[in-house]
Amino acid sequence: MMDRTDQDNWYHVGDNQLMLVVSASRRKQAVVDLIDGAEHSLHICYYMFEEDQIGQFVMQHLIAACQRGVAVELIVDSFGSNGTSDRFFRQLKDAGAKFAIFSPRISTSYFVRNHQKMIIADEKMLLIGGFNIADQYFDQDHDDPDDIQSNWKDLGLVLKGPEVGELMRYYRQLSHWVHNHNGQLRTLRKLVKGWHSDHGQFRWLLGGPSNRLSQWAVSIKRDLEKGNRLDLVTAYFSPGQGLLRRIGRLSKKGGTSRIVLAGKTDNAATIGASRLLYGYLLKRDARVFEYQPKRLHMKLVVVDDAVYIGSANFDIRSLFINVEMMLRIKDREFANHARHIATNMIGKSEEITPDIHRSRAGLLNRLRWTLSYLVVNAIDYTVARRFNFGLGRKADLLPNDD
């Protein structure tokens, strides 16, 4: 299903094969390969599924799958996909697919977003990551320099093997909730709280509406308490004090931390919220970088030999509110491979030194950063995008070169 270049990047972990797909073109090919290669079933869930060029492209492949007898199911989030017409999804239903919208009406669960992204083919192969089905996630990395500013830097994971069955077990529970209890927050909380999956080297970790840390955050917290080396790449960084303190303690026990955050964005408030925390991290010898070539949407955490990849950001909404899925993979060789991706990104980033941070951290900017932190941790990023707080014009926040 993958070309020769991709085949060279498969990693064996237990009885499973894993491949990280970084470039936009390879992620697009991975989506097509899973859909076109499916013989029996496709189970798909996305926060955003837009009616743009890539959305129509993927939709036509899904319709073709239905026409050759594949059982297709698609779940999209009502808030993330609110700009997509009913007519667009109706063509998939008319082709015979099963379709549902997560929390389509105002209810107790409406402000809880289904932020997950996944494709499962024939219950044998899957693709997860941070990207949605929309043009901005699949633009070519370097082919069109004039269009760089519309790109998101993201990451996907292709996995084939017995662990696919665990994600499929969860998908069935999610599908049952959407089709039978949609909008019922209490039932959703019960699903999240009751989920458990731990197969040694693999652990599927769920997040959702709770007054406690999500499963994935608790797992990372424990790894940080025992670990010595952190590499974190995340689009939105505004965690609570507990996780922040644990990152800060790494250097006290002789450990290191490299944190790659967004230097370009379409949402000034998210960068402001992150910058509020730089001083705390820098005083504790963390190395902080802002990625420069394009907007950052990746979610990748490596603590010692454990790799986390999935849909969750390092922020309050992902920690406590949104439905998220992260996969923890414990394998030294694979962790080194994932860490190499972070290293390559650092080479294209600006390191935020204490001097650079002090030059930015005037009274007015600190006030703006504080307001940004409060806003992005209280409301959805789609809404938070409207807030600027004088942090910069849109042209200043988007990249104009690679």
Secondary structure, DSSP 8 states (H G I E B T S, - for coil): ---HHHHTT-EEETTEEEEEE-SHHHHHHHHHHHHHH-SSEEEEEES-B-SSHHHHHHHHHHHHHHHTT-EEEEEEETTTTTTS-HHHHHHHHHTT-EEEEES-SSSTTTTS-B---EEEETTTEEEEES--BSGGGTS-SSS-GGGGGG-EE--EEEEESTTHHHHHHHHHHHHHHHHHSTT-HHHHHHHHHH---EETTEEEEEE-S-SS--HHHHHHHHHHHH-SEEEEEES-EE--HHHHHHHHTTGGGT-EEEEEEESS-S-HHHHHHHHTTHHHHHHTT-EEEEE-SSEE--EEEEETTEEEEES--EEHIIIIISBEEEEEEE-HHHHHHHHHHHHHHHTTEEE--HHHHHHH--HHHHHHHHHHHHHHTTS-HHHHTT--TTS--HHHHS-S--
